[in-house]
Structure formats: structure tokens, C-alpha cells
Amino acid sequence: MLLKFQELIDLCSKLRSEEGCPWDKKQTYETMKKCIVDESAEVVEAIEKNDIPNLEEELGDLLFNILLIAQIASEKGDFDMKSVMTKIGEKIVSRHTWVFGTDKATTAEEALALWKENKKKEK
């Protein structure tokens, strides 16, 4: 079943709704910390083992946990997935000045140095 991104967001909303899942409805920022750590570790393990099929699955699990946290935030009025995506998009563009601006970087080392410099300017 191929889902669009918005459909995944809607799935999280449904899981947390009155007719949703008791476990999902019970989750908070605090309870989701362990889920994020565990799923991140599973992503790392799949990379270390070069287990590409499992990496794909674990990335999906990690993404879903991120979406669930964003759903919790949306319900609390803190932020939503749209604002998360907007902010990361803006950050990526503003820090890649050699791609989206006038800086020049021809090596990974030059790119990393510019990234760090741009990050420092933002902070």
C-alpha cells in the first residue's frame, strides 16, 4: 500500500483519535523519547550491518515516530508537521549557500566548512 505523506499524517491523527489506538492515544513527548532512541539505534544497526531491506523498514519506523510526535504537538497547539517541514526546508537552503547561493564548494570538506560557518551565523 503506497501512502502519500499527508496520508501518513492522517494515519497518526486517526490512531490518536477517540476511535483510535489506546497505546497511541496515551503517548506524550516524554514517553516517545525511548521510541525515538530505540528506532534510531535500529537504523544505525541496519547501516552497520549493510542490511538495506531492514534499513528501509527502520527508516519507516523512525519516520512514523517523528510523525506521531508531531501529531502530539499539533494536538497541544505547539507546532505541526507542516511547520517542521517548512523550518527544515528553510534551514537546509540557508546552510547550503554553495548550492542555493553564491558560495563555492567543490569538495566535501569545503562544503562542511561552509555549513559550519553558515550554522554559526544563524545561531
C-alpha positions, 0 to 999 in steps of 0.5 A: 500500500503506497501512502502519500505523506499527508496520508501518513499524517492522517494515519497518526491523527486517526490512531490518536483519535477517540476511535483510535489506538489506546497505546497511541492515544496515551503517548506524550513527548516524554514517553516517545523519547525511548521510541525515538532512541530505540528506532534510531539505534535500529537504523544505525544497526541496519547501516552497520550491518549493510542490511538495506531491506531492514534499513528501509523498514527502520527508516519507516519506523523512525519516520512514523515516530517523528510523525506521531510526535508531531501529531502530539504537538499539533494536538497541544497547539505547539507546532505541526508537521507542516511547520517542521517541514517548512523550518527544515526546508528553510534551514537546509537552503540557508546552510547550503549557500554553495548550492542555493547561493553564491558560495563555492564548494567543490569538495566535501570538506569545503562544503562542511566548512561552509555549513559550519560557518553558515550554522554559526551565523544563524545561531 
